[in-house]
Amino acid sequence: MQKKRVVVLISGGGSNLQALIDGVQAGELPVEIVAVISNRPGVLGLERAAKAAIPADVLDHKAFTDRESFDRALMEKIDSYSPDLVVLAGFMRILTPEFTQHYLGRMLNIHPSLLPKFQGLHTHQRAIDAGESHHGVTVHFVTAELDGGPSVVQAWVPVLAEDDATSLAKRVQRQEHIIYPLAVKWFAQGDICMQDGKCVLNGEPLPPSGFLIRSDEP
Ligand code: GAR
């Protein structure tokens, strides 16, 4: 079977990108990462791509006067690689409806909270401040709604009394690096799709949380 073509969008360190690269290199992820595109020059994620011999491209949003023209140029760049799937891996941009519509059902995002809780930024600190007993991370299909869209998989971790945002982020990131390759694998195998605003896994609509993974390891 032809491997699915994946374009990964990043803005920074790219540890989620690395988890995907590792999965591909270990033969566990039946996809080809055909390009990595960053909206910021000089980030570590670009080095990770180069090291894995993946074409890496920069499209600096600062060179554009408005969101619409940047998103249009980005779409053109992405589409030049003919991807089956677009993966947002720490891509810190608000997307235009035109962009989200264009990739509807074939674009995934990872967000460091148990969506719909804590959309937006500073999720770890906000979870601590709210006195949550659990926090975590969600992989979801991208729709026009920011950090909305049907969840594919969600991993829960405990919030410990001694946690600060850094220690909690570390615990969450360990789960990110497990669930993102899993979701991409499911997509590549044709196990998941977006239908009627829900994620369907092997023919069964998932609950709003998506497939749940709970880790009680500190
Ligand atoms: C990840 O923790 C991801 O969940 C978050 O950015 C980080 C990127 O890390 N994404 C968002 O906050 C999106 N709203 P990475 O560059 O090391 O993969």
Boltz pocket constraint, residues with backbone or C-beta under 6 A from the ligand:
constraints:
  - pocket:
      binder: B
      contacts: [[A, 10], [A, 11], [A, 12], [A, 13], [A, 14], [A, 15], [A, 16], [A, 17], [A, 45], [A, 89], [A, 90], [A, 91], [A, 92], [A, 110], [A, 111], [A, 112], [A, 120], [A, 173], [A, 176]]
      max_distance: 6.0
